[in-house]
Amino acid sequence: MDVYLKTFMGYKVDPINPQPETITLTDIAHALSLICRANGQGTHFYSVAQHCINAAKEAGARGDSVRIQLGCLLHDGAEAYLADLIRPVKQFMPKYYEIEDRFLDVIYTKFGLPDLTEEELAQIKDIDDALLDYDLVELLKEPEPKDGYRLKRVPDLAFVPFEEAQKEYEEIAKRLMDELQ
């Protein structure tokens, strides 16, 4: 029996050895728009797609390059195929990180970012972490960080129907990929 994930667009994706021809922007946008951040423990539904959109917009507000903006939009793309694990669990699963990193490399390469530098990856991670701080306060009622937020813009955490989140994700991705060329 073959081991694969059947996607929304009908592709069979090998989660351990993903192939670029089976990865689509629509599959990523669709799945991420239906996956809830914080493992569903927030005050309301807030999708991973919305989080990625906010990350790309934060990169833009910081004046970061189109590469960083697109990297921020795609940074959770592997979750569309592998699901998400919360950080407190993921830290005990180094093999998961390997699989996720390999998948993300295929996604970045497929969508025009085959050569992200360590500095660029660190910028993407910094934005992701800054948004996590905001999410924890606004969605999970954690105390605000002592030093305040490290954001240039206020993220939109309002409920958005999945179809709208998927559409916006795809539109931003296409615009950024066009600008990248």
MODAFEN-V455047 format. One line per field, one symbol per residue. burial: # if it has 16 or more other ideal C-beta (glycine too) atoms within 10 Angstrom, else .. A space follows every 50 residues. Layout:
# MODAFEN-V455047
burial->???
This chain:
# MODAFEN-V455047
burial->....#.#...#.#.#..#...####.############...#...##### ##########.#.#.#################.##.............## ..##.###.####..#...##.##..##.##.####.##........... #...#.#..#.#..##.###.##..##....
